């Protein structure tokens, strides 16, 4: 992976020179070539410059998987603007915090995103709102510009010098007990980060990746899009949404050689009825992270496709560990350090722990630019995470005698559900706004699939009566679909220690009991599609 591109625009132009007329990316329609993406990048950069956006300005994007995000990735890169892709299902205080924190001057959204953001704009720095859908009746008090009309003007963008160290994106992560932090990711991160997957053979020359990963995450933008751009003759197909019932057929029809997604997607596919043509495909590899060893083997046998799931990373640095596709793999592990990182396991005083003992995963780069550049607007948090010159992940693992790592638990108080990280602090603050709620604590409980389900333990205020129908209606209106608790337990008090600190380990150890409301069993559910 020597001679890396200097920035994202350089990476795109190299592919234009190599095979600019070949199909490169598809999302919801026809294939686009890198030559077409390069031309569109100029149009998007010109449109943003007409609004006064200059190098270093933030452009917030509130979209589900749509092709406009891909154009904006390369358009912002061309102008030197910093893209801020926000989870398209954010609502209320979740959305307001990130919009205000990044200090974006431009918001690009669809109709659903416009409805969520409009009431919040007065508390942000947003000056221009662009909608990718036709908006005949914009919200009162909000001037909305038509994104496609502005791009179609084909304004010539200014020539901007982009250094490898310049910030390309701010992507928010909810991996800690505090409010979400914006990870500053440089152009170098986008072009150097994919080296691990390429060197370990997870993506090889000519591979076509098929994925439902969201483009508002690094999984979509870096692990899928940029890896496919940087590997010779690579291409990628994104789905607008994940469908277990149609996934294999769509991937087969697209000519995919690599399937990629989070573990629950692979599990959901396995839950569909078996078919006689399951093995009729050209898939070389399926990447499902994480996935239990028994489920990996079952997937391999059913679809005649190798499965890899041994990997670990964060928005701050990925992949920290990963397996090599050899006979030495151990499926229950998260692999060995990737070629880009040095990894240790340490105790609370940053001393190495013995083999077989749990310790916090700490990381430092062996190559330039493979890690994030710090937390946006939070220098103290950046210093704290980088103490003793090692990035502290907040996650626990053990190492076996073969040098492979086994993930143990999250040291920090966070949850992960349906492929999304959830800050317990942020979720608790949102639930506290519900009428009649005096106190709340949320924690993870085991899920039937992979990752977590969310349990919320509530204390009602004096004289208040909490009802499942009313609470779910509040959750549906104010929480993103993936953060809505499945289980709710109303009790007289929260377990606390002598200092008044809620003992969440007690709530986790209690698990799920008959005393709790199970919103799924009660028929209170909502999907991604329904919420937007």
Helices and strands as residue ranges (DSSP letters): H 8-19, E 23-27, E 32-33, H 34-50, E 58-62, H 67-79, E 82-85, H 92-102, E 106-109, H 111-118, G 121-123, E 128-131, E 144-146, H 147-152, E 167-173, E 181-186, H 187-192, H 195-199, E 208-211, H 218-218, I 219-226, H 227-230, E 235-238, H 244-253, E 258-262, H 263-270, E 285-289, H 293-303, E 306-308, E 311-314, E 317-322, E 336-337, E 341-346, E 359-365, H 379-385, G 387-389, E 391-399, E 405-410, E 414-417, E 420-423, H 424-431, E 437-446, E 452-460, H 468-478, G 481-483, E 487-490, H 504-510, E 517-518, H 528-531
